[in-house]
Amino acid sequence: MSRTVTDDRPAADPRRAAIWMIGALLSFSMVAITGREAMRSIGALELLFWRACTGLLVLAVLHLALRGTLASLRSGQPALTAGRAVVHFGAQLAWMLAVAMIPLVEVFALEFTAPLWVAVLAPLFLRERLTAWRAFAALVGFAGALVVVWPADAGPSPQAFLEHLSLGPGSLLALASALGFAINVMAVRRLTRTDRPFVMLVWMHVLQLPIAAVLVLAGTGITLSSAGALGWSALCGLAGLSAHYCLTRASRLADAIVVAPMDFMRLPLIAVVGMLLYAEPLRLPVMVGAACILAANGLNLWAERRASRRAAA
């Protein structure tokens, strides 16, 4: 029988939400940095294995410290929980591979198409209406994604773009990860009806750890060559947990219309990180395309807020 989760959200506090969002921004950047550093000596699958180990260990210690029981970790929708874990694992793998292949700012820019995928796919999976505003925002955002991957050797005309367009594996992986994260978001929307965020996080790690273990052992096996690689992997796992925790806390203290614009600051932050740490250039098409994607997300949020106000009125 499904369990109902009561809404115990605290009172709105945008200032505290902003503080938590700063933590989320720094944590997401750390995931990219530590993941790239770890993959200098180990593969992406092995990185996800050690990351899942770290996350599950931390969650287990927290659960025991809070004197939680096994019964409290039961999921109200086990099939959806399992499917979500598999899709999220694939999205993480694609994202990590993209981080190792293309500039960080391009990965983050293409990742921000995930909310637009949600807007397009929600009518199919969640039976939500595809409004004109949602459709327009999605078109603007996906056009921005094309601009982000604008070939460096192409001219400014659309014809030159089409002649030179050849999406590299890194860009394709980043787009695939965005689609996977969008499906994950829709699954979480359904899971929140029965499961607490901590329960969802625990099951995600419990299910993803054996998936990573099987794939690693079926491939190259555990090839950890140094304590440094293990350290970077552990830091990547901790940063991932911190990012999701901070984002969840911020979302509980402020509406999406407040939190999302703060989340968009990830792009300029990671652009600076890429320049300073990896000497990654800031290409004009990437900046223009990223601006289009962010504008599309903002338009989508505005339309949703407007629809909610009309419904309340």
LINBEL-V529583 format. One record per pair of residues at least 12 apart in sequence whose C-alpha atoms are under 10 Angstrom apart, sorted by the first residue. I is the first residue (numbers start at 1). J is the second residue. D is the distance in whole Angstrom. If there is no record, write none. Layout:
I & J & D
I & J & D
//
This chain:
1 & 76 & 7
1 & 77 & 9
1 & 194 & 10
2 & 75 & 8
2 & 76 & 5
2 & 77 & 7
2 & 193 & 9
2 & 194 & 6
2 & 195 & 9
3 & 74 & 10
3 & 75 & 9
3 & 76 & 6
3 & 77 & 9
3 & 193 & 8
3 & 194 & 5
3 & 195 & 7
4 & 76 & 9
4 & 192 & 9
4 & 193 & 6
4 & 194 & 5
4 & 195 & 8
4 & 196 & 10
5 & 76 & 10
5 & 191 & 10
5 & 192 & 7
5 & 193 & 6
5 & 194 & 5
5 & 195 & 6
5 & 196 & 7
6 & 192 & 10
6 & 193 & 9
6 & 194 & 9
6 & 195 & 10
6 & 196 & 9
7 & 192 & 10
7 & 193 & 10
8 & 252 & 9
9 & 249 & 10
9 & 251 & 9
9 & 252 & 6
9 & 253 & 7
9 & 254 & 10
10 & 249 & 10
10 & 252 & 7
10 & 253 & 6
10 & 254 & 9
11 & 252 & 8
11 & 253 & 7
11 & 254 & 9
12 & 250 & 10
12 & 251 & 10
12 & 252 & 8
12 & 253 & 5
12 & 254 & 5
12 & 255 & 8
13 & 250 & 9
13 & 252 & 9
13 & 253 & 5
13 & 254 & 6
13 & 255 & 10
14 & 250 & 8
14 & 251 & 10
14 & 252 & 10
14 & 253 & 6
14 & 254 & 6
14 & 255 & 9
14 & 258 & 7
14 & 259 & 8
15 & 250 & 10
15 & 253 & 9
15 & 254 & 9
16 & 249 & 9
16 & 250 & 7
16 & 253 & 7
16 & 254 & 9
17 & 246 & 9
17 & 247 & 9
17 & 248 & 10
17 & 249 & 7
17 & 250 & 4
17 & 251 & 7
17 & 252 & 8
17 & 253 & 5
17 & 254 & 6
17 & 255 & 9
17 & 258 & 9
17 & 259 & 7
17 & 262 & 9
18 & 247 & 10
18 & 250 & 7
18 & 251 & 10
18 & 253 & 9
18 & 254 & 9
18 & 258 & 9
18 & 259 & 8
18 & 262 & 7
18 & 263 & 10
19 & 246 & 9
19 & 249 & 10
19 & 250 & 8
20 & 243 & 9
20 & 245 & 9
20 & 246 & 5
20 & 247 & 7
20 & 248 & 9
20 & 249 & 7
20 & 250 & 5
20 & 251 & 9
20 & 253 & 9
20 & 259 & 10
21 & 243 & 9
21 & 245 & 10
21 & 246 & 6
21 & 247 & 6
21 & 248 & 9
21 & 249 & 9
21 & 250 & 6
21 & 251 & 9
21 & 259 & 7
21 & 260 & 9
21 & 262 & 7
21 & 263 & 7
21 & 265 & 10
21 & 266 & 10
22 & 243 & 10
22 & 246 & 8
22 & 247 & 9
22 & 250 & 10
22 & 262 & 8
22 & 263 & 9
22 & 265 & 9
22 & 266 & 10
23 & 239 & 10
23 & 242 & 8
23 & 243 & 7
23 & 244 & 10
23 & 245 & 9
23 & 246 & 6
23 & 247 & 8
23 & 250 & 10
24 & 239 & 9
24 & 240 & 9
24 & 241 & 10
24 & 242 & 7
24 & 243 & 4
24 & 244 & 7
24 & 245 & 8
24 & 246 & 5
24 & 247 & 6
24 & 248 & 9
24 & 249 & 10
24 & 250 & 9
24 & 262 & 10
24 & 263 & 8
24 & 266 & 9
25 & 242 & 10
25 & 243 & 7
25 & 246 & 9
25 & 247 & 9
25 & 262 & 8
25 & 263 & 7
25 & 264 & 9
25 & 265 & 7
25 & 266 & 6
25 & 267 & 9
25 & 269 & 8
25 & 270 & 9
26 & 239 & 9
26 & 242 & 9
26 & 243 & 8
26 & 266 & 8
26 & 269 & 9
26 & 270 & 9
27 & 236 & 9
27 & 238 & 9
27 & 239 & 5
27 & 240 & 7
27 & 241 & 9
27 & 242 & 6
27 & 243 & 5
27 & 244 & 9
27 & 245 & 10
27 & 246 & 9
27 & 247 & 10
28 & 108 & 10
28 & 236 & 9
28 & 239 & 7
28 & 240 & 7
28 & 241 & 10
28 & 242 & 8
28 & 243 & 6
28 & 244 & 9
28 & 263 & 10
28 & 266 & 8
28 & 270 & 9
29 & 104 & 9
29 & 108 & 10
29 & 239 & 9
29 & 240 & 10
29 & 243 & 9
29 & 266 & 8
29 & 267 & 10
29 & 269 & 8
29 & 270 & 6
29 & 271 & 10
29 & 273 & 8
29 & 274 & 10
30 & 235 & 8
30 & 236 & 7
30 & 237 & 10
30 & 238 & 9
30 & 239 & 6
30 & 240 & 8
30 & 242 & 10
30 & 243 & 9
30 & 270 & 10
30 & 273 & 10
31 & 96 & 9
31 & 99 & 10
31 & 232 & 10
31 & 233 & 9
31 & 235 & 8
31 & 236 & 5
31 & 237 & 8
31 & 238 & 8
31 & 239 & 6
31 & 240 & 6
31 & 241 & 10
31 & 242 & 10
31 & 243 & 8
32 & 95 & 9
32 & 96 & 8
32 & 99 & 7
32 & 100 & 9
32 & 104 & 7
32 & 107 & 9
32 & 108 & 9
32 & 236 & 8
32 & 239 & 9
32 & 240 & 10
32 & 270 & 9
32 & 273 & 10
32 & 274 & 10
33 & 99 & 9
33 & 100 & 10
33 & 104 & 9
33 & 232 & 9
33 & 235 & 10
33 & 236 & 8
33 & 270 & 9
33 & 273 & 9
33 & 274 & 9
33 & 277 & 9
33 & 278 & 10
34 & 47 & 10
34 & 229 & 9
34 & 231 & 9
34 & 232 & 5
34 & 233 & 7
34 & 234 & 9
34 & 235 & 7
34 & 236 & 5
34 & 237 & 9
34 & 239 & 9
35 & 47 & 7
35 & 48 & 9
35 & 51 & 9
35 & 96 & 7
35 & 97 & 9
35 & 99 & 8
35 & 100 & 8
35 & 229 & 10
35 & 232 & 7
35 & 233 & 7
35 & 234 & 10
35 & 235 & 9
35 & 236 & 6
35 & 237 & 9
35 & 239 & 10
36 & 96 & 8
36 & 97 & 9
36 & 98 & 10
36 & 99 & 6
36 & 100 & 6
36 & 101 & 9
36 & 104 & 10
36 & 232 & 9
36 & 233 & 10
36 & 236 & 9
37 & 100 & 9
37 & 228 & 9
37 & 229 & 8
37 & 231 & 10
37 & 232 & 7
37 & 233 & 9
37 & 236 & 10
38 & 100 & 10
38 & 224 & 10
38 & 228 & 8
38 & 229 & 5
38 & 230 & 8
38 & 231 & 8
38 & 232 & 5
38 & 233 & 6
38 & 234 & 9
38 & 235 & 10
38 & 236 & 8
39 & 96 & 9
39 & 97 & 9
39 & 99 & 9
39 & 100 & 7
39 & 229 & 8
39 & 232 & 9
39 & 233 & 9
40 & 100 & 9
40 & 229 & 8
41 & 223 & 9
41 & 224 & 8
41 & 225 & 7
41 & 226 & 8
41 & 228 & 9
41 & 229 & 7
41 & 230 & 10
42 & 220 & 10
42 & 222 & 9
42 & 223 & 7
42 & 224 & 6
42 & 225 & 8
42 & 226 & 9
42 & 229 & 7
42 & 230 & 9
42 & 233 & 9
43 & 96 & 10
43 & 97 & 9
43 & 100 & 10
43 & 216 & 9
43 & 220 & 9
43 & 221 & 10
43 & 222 & 10
43 & 223 & 9
43 & 224 & 9
44 & 92 & 9
44 & 93 & 7
44 & 94 & 9
44 & 95 & 9
44 & 96 & 6
44 & 97 & 6
44 & 98 & 10
44 & 99 & 10
44 & 100 & 9
44 & 212 & 10
44 & 216 & 9
45 & 89 & 10
45 & 92 & 10
45 & 93 & 7
45 & 96 & 9
45 & 97 & 9
45 & 211 & 10
45 & 212 & 6
45 & 213 & 8
45 & 214 & 10
45 & 215 & 7
45 & 216 & 6
45 & 217 & 10
45 & 219 & 9
45 & 220 & 10
45 & 221 & 10
45 & 222 & 10
46 & 212 & 7
46 & 213 & 8
46 & 215 & 9
46 & 216 & 6
46 & 217 & 9
46 & 219 & 10
46 & 220 & 9
46 & 221 & 8
46 & 222 & 7
46 & 223 & 8
46 & 224 & 8
46 & 230 & 10
46 & 233 & 9
47 & 93 & 9
47 & 96 & 9
47 & 212 & 9
47 & 216 & 10
47 & 222 & 10
47 & 224 & 9
47 & 229 & 9
47 & 230 & 8
47 & 232 & 9
47 & 233 & 6
47 & 234 & 9
47 & 236 & 9
47 & 237 & 9
48 & 89 & 8
48 & 92 & 8
48 & 93 & 7
48 & 96 & 9
48 & 208 & 9
48 & 209 & 8
48 & 211 & 10
48 & 212 & 6
48 & 213 & 9
48 & 216 & 9
48 & 233 & 8
48 & 234 & 10
48 & 236 & 9
48 & 237 & 8
49 & 205 & 10
49 & 208 & 8
49 & 209 & 6
49 & 210 & 8
49 & 211 & 8
49 & 212 & 5
49 & 213 & 6
49 & 214 & 9
49 & 215 & 9
49 & 216 & 8
49 & 222 & 9
49 & 233 & 9
49 & 237 & 10
50 & 209 & 8
50 & 212 & 9
50 & 213 & 9
50 & 222 & 10
50 & 224 & 10
50 & 229 & 10
50 & 230 & 7
50 & 231 & 10
50 & 232 & 10
50 & 233 & 6
50 & 234 & 7
50 & 235 & 10
50 & 236 & 9
50 & 237 & 8
51 & 205 & 9
51 & 208 & 10
51 & 209 & 9
51 & 212 & 10
51 & 230 & 9
51 & 232 & 9
51 & 233 & 6
51 & 234 & 6
51 & 235 & 8
51 & 236 & 6
51 & 237 & 4
51 & 238 & 8
51 & 239 & 10
51 & 240 & 9
51 & 241 & 10
52 & 204 & 9
52 & 205 & 6
52 & 206 & 8
52 & 207 & 9
52 & 208 & 7
52 & 209 & 5
52 & 210 & 9
52 & 211 & 10
52 & 212 & 8
52 & 213 & 10
52 & 233 & 9
52 & 234 & 9
52 & 236 & 10
52 & 237 & 7
52 & 238 & 10
52 & 240 & 10
53 & 205 & 8
53 & 206 & 9
53 & 208 & 9
53 & 209 & 7
53 & 210 & 10
53 & 212 & 10
53 & 213 & 10
53 & 233 & 10
53 & 234 & 8
53 & 237 & 8
54 & 205 & 9
54 & 209 & 10
54 & 233 & 8
54 & 234 & 6
54 & 235 & 8
54 & 236 & 9
54 & 237 & 6
54 & 238 & 7
54 & 241 & 9
55 & 201 & 9
55 & 202 & 9
55 & 204 & 10
55 & 205 & 7
55 & 206 & 9
55 & 209 & 10
55 & 234 & 8
55 & 235 & 10
55 & 236 & 9
55 & 237 & 6
55 & 238 & 7
55 & 239 & 9
55 & 240 & 8
55 & 241 & 7
55 & 242 & 10
56 & 201 & 9
56 & 202 & 7
56 & 203 & 9
56 & 204 & 9
56 & 205 & 6
56 & 206 & 7
56 & 208 & 10
56 & 209 & 8
56 & 237 & 9
56 & 241 & 10
57 & 202 & 10
57 & 205 & 9
58 & 202 & 10
58 & 237 & 9
58 & 238 & 8
58 & 241 & 9
59 & 198 & 8
59 & 199 & 10
59 & 201 & 8
59 & 202 & 7
59 & 205 & 9
59 & 241 & 9
60 & 202 & 8
63 & 198 & 9
63 & 202 & 9
72 & 195 & 10
72 & 196 & 10
72 & 199 & 8
73 & 195 & 9
73 & 196 & 9
73 & 198 & 8
73 & 199 & 5
73 & 200 & 9
73 & 202 & 8
73 & 203 & 8
74 & 194 & 10
74 & 195 & 8
74 & 196 & 10
74 & 199 & 7
74 & 200 & 10
74 & 203 & 9
75 & 191 & 9
75 & 194 & 7
75 & 195 & 6
75 & 196 & 9
75 & 199 & 7
75 & 200 & 8
75 & 203 & 8
76 & 191 & 8
76 & 192 & 10
76 & 193 & 9
76 & 194 & 5
76 & 195 & 6
76 & 196 & 10
76 & 199 & 10
77 & 190 & 9
77 & 191 & 7
77 & 192 & 10
77 & 193 & 9
77 & 194 & 7
77 & 195 & 8
78 & 191 & 9
78 & 203 & 9
80 & 187 & 7
80 & 188 & 9
80 & 190 & 9
80 & 191 & 8
81 & 184 & 10
81 & 187 & 8
81 & 188 & 9
81 & 190 & 10
81 & 191 & 7
81 & 195 & 10
81 & 199 & 10
81 & 200 & 7
81 & 203 & 7
81 & 204 & 8
81 & 207 & 9
82 & 203 & 8
82 & 204 & 8
82 & 206 & 10
82 & 207 & 7
82 & 208 & 9
83 & 184 & 9
83 & 187 & 9
83 & 204 & 10
83 & 207 & 10
84 & 180 & 9
84 & 181 & 10
84 & 183 & 8
84 & 184 & 6
84 & 185 & 9
84 & 186 & 9
84 & 187 & 6
84 & 188 & 8
84 & 191 & 10
84 & 200 & 10
84 & 203 & 10
84 & 204 & 8
84 & 207 & 10
85 & 184 & 8
85 & 187 & 10
85 & 200 & 9
85 & 201 & 10
85 & 203 & 8
85 & 204 & 5
85 & 205 & 8
85 & 206 & 9
85 & 207 & 6
85 & 208 & 6
85 & 211 & 10
86 & 180 & 10
86 & 184 & 10
86 & 204 & 9
86 & 207 & 8
86 & 208 & 7
86 & 211 & 8
87 & 177 & 9
87 & 179 & 10
87 & 180 & 6
87 & 181 & 8
87 & 182 & 10
87 & 183 & 7
87 & 184 & 7
87 & 187 & 10
87 & 208 & 10
88 & 177 & 9
88 & 179 & 10
88 & 180 & 6
88 & 181 & 6
88 & 182 & 9
88 & 183 & 8
88 & 184 & 6
88 & 185 & 9
88 & 204 & 8
88 & 208 & 9
89 & 177 & 10
89 & 180 & 9
89 & 181 & 10
89 & 184 & 10
89 & 204 & 9
89 & 205 & 9
89 & 207 & 9
89 & 208 & 6
89 & 209 & 9
89 & 211 & 8
89 & 212 & 8
90 & 176 & 9
90 & 177 & 7
90 & 180 & 7
90 & 181 & 9
90 & 208 & 10
91 & 173 & 9
91 & 174 & 9
91 & 175 & 9
91 & 176 & 7
91 & 177 & 4
91 & 178 & 7
91 & 179 & 8
91 & 180 & 5
91 & 181 & 6
91 & 182 & 9
91 & 183 & 9
91 & 184 & 9
92 & 174 & 10
92 & 176 & 10
92 & 177 & 7
92 & 178 & 10
92 & 180 & 8
92 & 181 & 8
93 & 173 & 9
93 & 174 & 10
93 & 176 & 10
93 & 177 & 8
93 & 212 & 10
94 & 169 & 10
94 & 170 & 9
94 & 171 & 10
94 & 172 & 9
94 & 173 & 5
94 & 174 & 6
94 & 175 & 9
94 & 176 & 7
94 & 177 & 5
94 & 178 & 9
94 & 180 & 9
95 & 107 & 8
95 & 108 & 9
95 & 111 & 8
95 & 170 & 9
95 & 171 & 10
95 & 172 & 10
95 & 173 & 6
95 & 174 & 6
95 & 175 & 9
95 & 176 & 8
95 & 177 & 5
95 & 178 & 8
95 & 180 & 10
95 & 181 & 10
96 & 170 & 10
96 & 173 & 9
96 & 174 & 9
96 & 177 & 9
97 & 169 & 9
97 & 170 & 7
97 & 173 & 7
97 & 174 & 8
97 & 177 & 10
98 & 168 & 10
98 & 169 & 8
98 & 170 & 5
98 & 171 & 7
98 & 172 & 8
98 & 173 & 6
98 & 174 & 6
98 & 175 & 9
98 & 176 & 10
98 & 177 & 9
99 & 170 & 8
99 & 171 & 10
99 & 173 & 9
99 & 174 & 8
100 & 170 & 8
101 & 168 & 9
101 & 169 & 8
101 & 170 & 5
101 & 171 & 9
101 & 173 & 9
101 & 174 & 10
102 & 168 & 9
102 & 169 & 9
102 & 170 & 6
102 & 171 & 7
102 & 173 & 10
102 & 174 & 9
102 & 280 & 9
103 & 170 & 9
103 & 171 & 10
103 & 270 & 10
103 & 271 & 9
103 & 274 & 7
103 & 275 & 9
103 & 278 & 9
103 & 279 & 10
103 & 280 & 6
103 & 281 & 8
103 & 282 & 9
104 & 267 & 9
104 & 270 & 7
104 & 271 & 7
104 & 272 & 10
104 & 273 & 8
104 & 274 & 6
104 & 275 & 9
104 & 278 & 9
104 & 280 & 8
105 & 148 & 10
105 & 266 & 9
105 & 267 & 6
105 & 268 & 8
105 & 269 & 9
105 & 270 & 6
105 & 271 & 5
105 & 272 & 9
105 & 273 & 9
105 & 274 & 7
105 & 275 & 10
105 & 280 & 9
105 & 281 & 10
105 & 282 & 8
105 & 283 & 10
105 & 286 & 8
105 & 287 & 9
105 & 290 & 9
106 & 145 & 9
106 & 148 & 7
106 & 149 & 8
106 & 170 & 9
106 & 171 & 8
106 & 174 & 8
106 & 267 & 9
106 & 270 & 9
106 & 271 & 9
106 & 282 & 10
106 & 283 & 10
106 & 286 & 7
106 & 287 & 9
106 & 289 & 9
106 & 290 & 8
107 & 148 & 10
107 & 170 & 8
107 & 171 & 7
107 & 173 & 9
107 & 174 & 6
107 & 175 & 8
107 & 177 & 9
107 & 178 & 9
107 & 267 & 9
107 & 270 & 10
108 & 174 & 8
108 & 178 & 9
108 & 264 & 10
108 & 266 & 8
108 & 267 & 6
108 & 268 & 10
108 & 270 & 8
108 & 271 & 9
108 & 290 & 9
109 & 144 & 9
109 & 145 & 8
109 & 148 & 7
109 & 149 & 10
109 & 174 & 9
109 & 175 & 10
109 & 178 & 10
109 & 264 & 9
109 & 266 & 9
109 & 267 & 7
109 & 268 & 10
109 & 270 & 10
109 & 271 & 10
109 & 286 & 8
109 & 287 & 9
109 & 289 & 8
109 & 290 & 5
109 & 291 & 9
109 & 292 & 10
109 & 293 & 7
109 & 294 & 8
110 & 141 & 10
110 & 142 & 9
110 & 144 & 9
110 & 145 & 6
110 & 146 & 9
110 & 148 & 8
110 & 149 & 9
110 & 171 & 8
110 & 172 & 9
110 & 173 & 10
110 & 174 & 6
110 & 175 & 6
110 & 176 & 9
110 & 177 & 9
110 & 178 & 7
110 & 179 & 10
110 & 286 & 10
110 & 289 & 9
110 & 290 & 8
110 & 293 & 8
111 & 145 & 9
111 & 173 & 10
111 & 174 & 6
111 & 175 & 7
111 & 176 & 9
111 & 177 & 7
111 & 178 & 5
111 & 179 & 8
111 & 180 & 10
111 & 181 & 8
111 & 182 & 10
111 & 293 & 10
112 & 141 & 9
112 & 145 & 9
112 & 174 & 10
112 & 175 & 9
112 & 178 & 7
112 & 181 & 10
112 & 182 & 10
112 & 263 & 10
112 & 264 & 8
112 & 266 & 10
112 & 267 & 9
112 & 290 & 8
112 & 293 & 7
112 & 294 & 7
112 & 296 & 10
112 & 297 & 8
113 & 138 & 8
113 & 141 & 7
113 & 142 & 7
113 & 144 & 9
113 & 145 & 7
113 & 174 & 10
113 & 175 & 8
113 & 177 & 10
113 & 178 & 6
113 & 179 & 8
113 & 181 & 10
113 & 182 & 9
113 & 290 & 10
113 & 293 & 7
113 & 294 & 9
113 & 296 & 9
113 & 297 & 8
114 & 141 & 10
114 & 175 & 8
114 & 176 & 10
114 & 177 & 8
114 & 178 & 5
114 & 179 & 6
114 & 180 & 8
114 & 181 & 6
114 & 182 & 5
114 & 183 & 9
114 & 184 & 10
114 & 185 & 9
114 & 297 & 9
115 & 138 & 9
115 & 141 & 10
115 & 178 & 8
115 & 179 & 9
115 & 181 & 9
115 & 182 & 6
115 & 183 & 10
115 & 185 & 9
115 & 186 & 10
115 & 293 & 10
115 & 296 & 9
115 & 297 & 7
115 & 300 & 9
115 & 301 & 10
116 & 134 & 8
116 & 135 & 9
116 & 137 & 7
116 & 138 & 5
116 & 139 & 9
116 & 140 & 9
116 & 141 & 7
116 & 142 & 8
116 & 178 & 9
116 & 179 & 9
116 & 182 & 8
116 & 293 & 9
116 & 296 & 8
116 & 297 & 7
116 & 300 & 8
117 & 138 & 7
117 & 141 & 10
117 & 142 & 9
117 & 178 & 8
117 & 179 & 6
117 & 180 & 9
117 & 181 & 9
117 & 182 & 6
117 & 183 & 8
118 & 134 & 10
118 & 138 & 9
118 & 178 & 10
118 & 179 & 8
118 & 181 & 9
118 & 182 & 5
118 & 183 & 7
118 & 184 & 9
118 & 185 & 8
118 & 186 & 7
119 & 131 & 9
119 & 133 & 10
119 & 134 & 6
119 & 135 & 8
119 & 137 & 9
119 & 138 & 7
119 & 182 & 9
119 & 186 & 10
119 & 297 & 10
119 & 300 & 8
120 & 134 & 7
120 & 135 & 7
120 & 137 & 10
120 & 138 & 7
120 & 139 & 10
120 & 182 & 10
121 & 179 & 10
121 & 182 & 8
121 & 183 & 8
121 & 186 & 9
122 & 182 & 9
122 & 183 & 9
122 & 185 & 10
122 & 186 & 7
125 & 183 & 9
125 & 186 & 8
125 & 187 & 9
125 & 190 & 10
126 & 186 & 7
126 & 187 & 9
126 & 189 & 9
126 & 190 & 8
131 & 303 & 9
131 & 304 & 10
131 & 307 & 10
132 & 303 & 10
133 & 296 & 10
133 & 299 & 8
133 & 300 & 7
133 & 301 & 10
133 & 302 & 9
133 & 303 & 6
133 & 304 & 9
134 & 296 & 9
134 & 297 & 9
134 & 299 & 8
134 & 300 & 6
134 & 301 & 9
134 & 303 & 7
134 & 304 & 9
135 & 300 & 9
136 & 296 & 8
136 & 299 & 9
136 & 300 & 9
137 & 292 & 9
137 & 293 & 9
137 & 294 & 10
137 & 295 & 8
137 & 296 & 5
137 & 297 & 7
137 & 298 & 9
137 & 299 & 6
137 & 300 & 6
137 & 301 & 10
137 & 303 & 9
138 & 293 & 9
138 & 296 & 7
138 & 297 & 8
138 & 299 & 9
138 & 300 & 8
139 & 292 & 10
139 & 293 & 10
139 & 296 & 8
140 & 289 & 10
140 & 292 & 6
140 & 293 & 7
140 & 294 & 10
140 & 295 & 8
140 & 296 & 6
140 & 297 & 9
140 & 299 & 10
141 & 289 & 8
141 & 290 & 9
141 & 291 & 9
141 & 292 & 6
141 & 293 & 4
141 & 294 & 7
141 & 295 & 8
141 & 296 & 5
141 & 297 & 7
141 & 299 & 10
141 & 300 & 10
142 & 289 & 9
142 & 292 & 9
142 & 293 & 7
142 & 296 & 9
143 & 289 & 8
143 & 292 & 8
143 & 293 & 8
143 & 296 & 10
144 & 285 & 9
144 & 286 & 9
144 & 287 & 10
144 & 288 & 7
144 & 289 & 4
144 & 290 & 6
144 & 291 & 7
144 & 292 & 5
144 & 293 & 5
144 & 294 & 9
144 & 295 & 9
144 & 296 & 9
145 & 171 & 10
145 & 175 & 9
145 & 285 & 10
145 & 286 & 9
145 & 288 & 10
145 & 289 & 6
145 & 290 & 7
145 & 291 & 10
145 & 292 & 8
145 & 293 & 7
146 & 161 & 9
146 & 165 & 9
146 & 167 & 9
146 & 285 & 9
146 & 286 & 9
146 & 289 & 7
146 & 290 & 10
147 & 161 & 9
147 & 284 & 9
147 & 285 & 6
147 & 286 & 7
147 & 287 & 9
147 & 288 & 7
147 & 289 & 5
147 & 290 & 8
147 & 292 & 9
147 & 293 & 10
148 & 171 & 9
148 & 283 & 9
148 & 284 & 9
148 & 285 & 5
148 & 286 & 4
148 & 287 & 7
148 & 288 & 7
148 & 289 & 5
148 & 290 & 7
148 & 291 & 10
148 & 292 & 9
148 & 293 & 9
149 & 161 & 10
149 & 165 & 8
149 & 166 & 9
149 & 167 & 7
149 & 168 & 9
149 & 171 & 7
149 & 172 & 10
149 & 285 & 8
149 & 286 & 7
149 & 289 & 8
150 & 162 & 9
150 & 164 & 9
150 & 165 & 7
150 & 166 & 9
150 & 167 & 9
150 & 283 & 10
150 & 284 & 10
150 & 285 & 6
150 & 286 & 8
150 & 289 & 9
151 & 163 & 10
151 & 164 & 6
151 & 165 & 6
151 & 166 & 8
151 & 167 & 9
151 & 168 & 10
151 & 285 & 9
152 & 164 & 9
152 & 165 & 10
152 & 283 & 8
152 & 284 & 10
152 & 285 & 9
153 & 165 & 10
156 & 285 & 10
188 & 200 & 8
197 & 244 & 10
197 & 245 & 9
197 & 248 & 8
198 & 245 & 9
201 & 241 & 9
201 & 244 & 9
201 & 245 & 10
247 & 259 & 8
247 & 260 & 10
247 & 263 & 9
255 & 305 & 10
256 & 301 & 7
256 & 302 & 10
256 & 304 & 10
256 & 305 & 9
257 & 298 & 8
257 & 300 & 10
257 & 301 & 6
257 & 302 & 7
257 & 304 & 9
257 & 305 & 7
258 & 301 & 9
260 & 294 & 10
260 & 297 & 8
260 & 298 & 8
260 & 301 & 8
261 & 294 & 8
261 & 295 & 10
261 & 297 & 9
261 & 298 & 7
261 & 301 & 9
264 & 290 & 10
264 & 291 & 10
264 & 293 & 10
264 & 294 & 7
264 & 295 & 10
264 & 297 & 9
264 & 298 & 9
265 & 294 & 10
267 & 287 & 9
267 & 290 & 8
267 & 291 & 10
267 & 294 & 9
268 & 287 & 9
268 & 290 & 10
271 & 287 & 9
//
